[in-house]
């Protein structure tokens, strides 16, 4: 490839052609981890090397392999987008559920405080209710604008 590109330069290829066929660097020849480790964590950060993204209109219509390559990469990107969209919704629901749990615990301890007869028991249950109320308030403050299903 490098010799062919040098020959194109020597023969006076125009700048558009040379821009299309860029110099090949060692980092361009690294085997994509997406191929060798398809289920590894963080594969969305991989980028296709420039020569996989060359899109000659007439070549791409003739070349079924490149069409399949682009289709598969698009599907992988779409699947990853869908996965992270679902993950975001789950985390937002979990934030809501956490605050709801704190509120439920506060209500439970307030109910116990109301039923307490001894001063020591009442003080302990009030302290527990106060703790859960603080957790709830802190959760609401930290999750503000991110909760789903708030009431």
N, C-alpha and C positions, 0 to 999 in steps of 0.2 A: 504494500500500500504506500509506504513512504517513498519508495523509488518511483512509483507511478505518479504520485503527487508532485515529486520533484521534476519529473519529466513534463507534467502539465505546466508547471511554472516555467520551465526552460522553453517550452514551446509557445509561451505567451498566453496562457489561459486567462480569461477575464476575471475580474475581482469577484463577480457573482459566483462563478464556478469554484474559485478557490475558497470563498466563504462557505459554500455548501460542503466541500470536502476539506474539512479543517485538518490541521496537523494532528497526528495521533500521539497521545501522551500515554505514559505507563499507567496512569490512574484510569484511563479509558478502557484498559484491557483487564481490569480486575473482574473476576467472576462475581456476578450479582448474588448476594446472599439470599435473595428472593427465590432463586432457582435451586440453590443447594440446601437452604434451610427454610422451606416455605412457611412453617408455622412459628418462626422465631418472633420474639417480642420486638416491636419497633421497626418493622419492615417498611412502614409507610414513609420513613425518612429517606429511603433509597431513591435515587434519581436514575433515569435511563441515560446511558451514555449518548452523546450527540448523534452518533451514527445510527442509533436505533430510531431516532426521531426524524430522519430525512424523509421528506414526503414529496416525492416527484409525482405529479398528478397522473401521468401515464403509467409509471411503474406501479403505483399503488393499485390501480385498476386491474393490472395484469397479475399482480403478485398476491395470491390468496394467502400465503404464509404471513405476509406483513399485515394483511387485513385481520387475520386471526390473532396475530400478536397484539395489535392495537385493541381489538375487541376484548381479549383476555385481560389486558392491563386496565382497560376501562372498567371491566366487571370487578376486578380486584379493588380498584379505587372506590367504586360504588359500594361494594360490600364493606369496606373499611369505614366509609362515611356513615353507612347505615348502622354499623356496629357502634361507633362512637356517638351517634345521635341517640341510640337506645341507651347507651351507658349514661349519657348526660341526663336523660329523663329518669333513669333509675336513681341516680345520685340525688337529683332534685326531690324525688319522692322520699328517699331515705332521710333527707334533711327534714322534710315535713313530718315524717313518722317519728323522728328523734324528738322534735319539739313537742309533738303530741304525747309521746311517752313521758316526757318531763312534766307536762301539764297533768297527765293522768296520775303520776306519782305525787305531785303536789296536792291534787284533790284528795287522793287516798290518805295522805298524811294529815291534811286539814280535817278530814272526817274523823280520823283517829284522835286528833287533838280535841275535837268537839266532844268526843265520847270519854275522854280521859277524866278520871276522878282525882287521882293523885297529882300533886304539883310537879313532881319529878317527871312523871310520864308525860304530862301536858307540855312541860318545857322541852323535853326530847322530841316529841312529835311536832311541836311548833318549829323547832330548829330544823328538823327534816323537811317540813313543808317549805320553809324559807329557802333551804338549800336547793330544792327542786324548782322553786319559783325563779331563783337566780339562774339556774341552768337553762330554764325555758327562756328567760329574758335575754341571756347571752346568746343562745342559739338563734333567736329571732333577729337579734342585732347582727350577728355574723352571717346569717343566711338571707338577709334582707334583699329582696329582688330576685332571689334564686329559687324560692320555694314553689312547688306545684301543689295545688289542692289546698291552699290556705283557707282558713275559715275564720 
